[in-house]
Amino acid sequence: MSCGWAKAWKRTYPPAELKYEEIVRLDRAHVWHPFTPSSPWMDPEFHPVSIQAGEGAWLMATDGKRYLDGNSSIWTNLHGHRHPKLDAALFDQLGRIAHSSFLGLTHEPAVRLANELISYANHPVFSPKLTRVFFSDDGSTAVETGLKMILQGYAQNGEPQRKDFISPEGAYHGDTMGAMSLGKSDTFHHHYQPLLFPTRRVMAPACYRCPFNKSKPQLADARHYRKCDFECAALAVEEIERAGDRLAAWVLEPKVQGAAGMIMHPEGYANTTASAARKVGAKVLFDEVLTGCHRTGTPLAAHGENVMPDVLALAKGLTAGYLPLAATLATEEIFGLFQGDPEKAFFHGHSYTANPLGCSVALANLHLLTQPETHKRMMLLFQNLRKLSQRFWQHPHVGDVRQEGGILAVEIVANRSTRARFPAKERRGARICRFAQELGLITRPIGDVLVLMPPFCTSNDELEQMTESLFQAIRKELP
Ligand SMILES: Cc1ncc(COP(=O)(O)O)c(C=O)c1O
């Protein structure tokens, strides 16, 4: 077992204070898990994995079993667990202070991080430039902050009619009210509908299932053999133009719509639609909670599309999967809309805004991300992932295999030639991931889309083990 920065699982860890059975008993008695149906969790026949420790691409359970962390701990981890540089940054800051208020006070880790983030997120060529950083705690709050900035900015500067937001079908921006209003998940959000504000939707640019794609299914990423006239972008542009001077912002997860099923966009979509929004005087908000921090190979997915947003939401990888910290970056123009009268202030914030521990780890993370060795390792990982992913085509129920940088999606279908789905209630994706877990791989599906998103430190041996476990799990479910 090896990983990029550490040759083996070197450390020993103190045993858990509680026995596995006691952890599970207390969990079932008092804990409420996110996105988790209750009855299967409570079923005594179900034995949840209790994570005790982690190292590199590995997770170790309380019972001593080891698992590969196939989705980077829900898309957050970048360099592996217990990275010496990240650990050191955290311990160093802990030796000073864990937290103090950011309301009316400032501190070095936040100031340094804001400066570094500005250099990291901006592109040397493309505009506009992001110059201001607002800190919060997670992806949802980063998006919520961006929405409120844009709405208030217009409202107090002579364009109060700009209240409309447009985003693609299936978009997911988090679970706070504003983020849910922009998101389009009936399964997740239908109960909250009375509280959500109306937003405009356009079709998601999902080539594999696109009604405009005239091409028959092939054994390749559907984006590369599509036969269409880029209708998805044209329809988005039409809707943006229709909204005109009522449009506040076009909101997009550029390149990859994560929770919608790792929908990977055709090249040029983010650029074309962002230009259309700017033409009608509206803002562009990019949610790079998943795609930011080099997950798709460039600092932002936006850089790969030669475009920059006016407002950018970052979270997940910002602390490389260590601590909950998020950032909403904005242009000087947007910041300017809050100047002058004290009543124009942005009345928004959180108790843990700019938590110094999170900021210190994020700084160390940005340092790692800008090292040439990290870049080399990342590129090698993406290449190896591409090679190994070809194996999935051997299975007749694999309909699409798509990849952007370190994100791999394998879509399982009932019928490859018609692209027909399995009935949702059969929960094929979940069953496959359960089998994968038995084979030592932890990942989480999105419906019937299986996801591999290994930490950048994953060695080729480990990557082979991940893809092989997932392949064998598919075979077990669909022999
Ligand atoms: C693109 C995107 N935006 C926002 C969020 C919400 O982030 P969080 O779960 O940290 O609130 C997610 C979570 O998966 C996401 O993928």
The ligand as a MOL file (V3000), in Angstrom:
LIG
                    3D

  0  0  0     0  0            999 V3000
M  V30 BEGIN CTAB
M  V30 COUNTS 16 16 0 0 0
M  V30 BEGIN ATOM
M  V30 1 C -21.7000 22.3950 -6.4570 0
M  V30 2 C -22.1070 22.3590 -5.0080 0
M  V30 3 N -22.5340 23.4800 -4.4240 0
M  V30 4 C -22.8870 23.5100 -3.1210 0
M  V30 5 C -22.8600 22.3730 -2.3660 0
M  V30 6 C -23.2660 22.4100 -0.9280 0
M  V30 7 O -22.1260 22.3170 -0.1530 0
M  V30 8 P -22.2150 21.9340 1.4010 0
M  V30 9 O -22.6870 20.5300 1.4660 0
M  V30 10 O -20.8250 22.1150 1.8910 0
M  V30 11 O -23.1790 22.8890 2.0140 0
M  V30 12 C -22.4390 21.1660 -2.9430 0
M  V30 13 C -22.4230 19.9280 -2.1860 0
M  V30 14 O -22.2730 18.8500 -2.6640 0
M  V30 15 C -22.0610 21.1670 -4.3070 0
M  V30 16 O -21.6400 20.0460 -4.9300 0
M  V30 END ATOM
M  V30 BEGIN BOND
M  V30 1 1 1 2
M  V30 2 1 2 3
M  V30 3 2 2 15
M  V30 4 2 3 4
M  V30 5 1 4 5
M  V30 6 1 5 6
M  V30 7 2 5 12
M  V30 8 1 6 7
M  V30 9 1 7 8
M  V30 10 2 8 9
M  V30 11 1 8 10
M  V30 12 1 8 11
M  V30 13 1 12 13
M  V30 14 1 12 15
M  V30 15 2 13 14
M  V30 16 1 15 16
M  V30 END BOND
M  V30 END CTAB
M  END
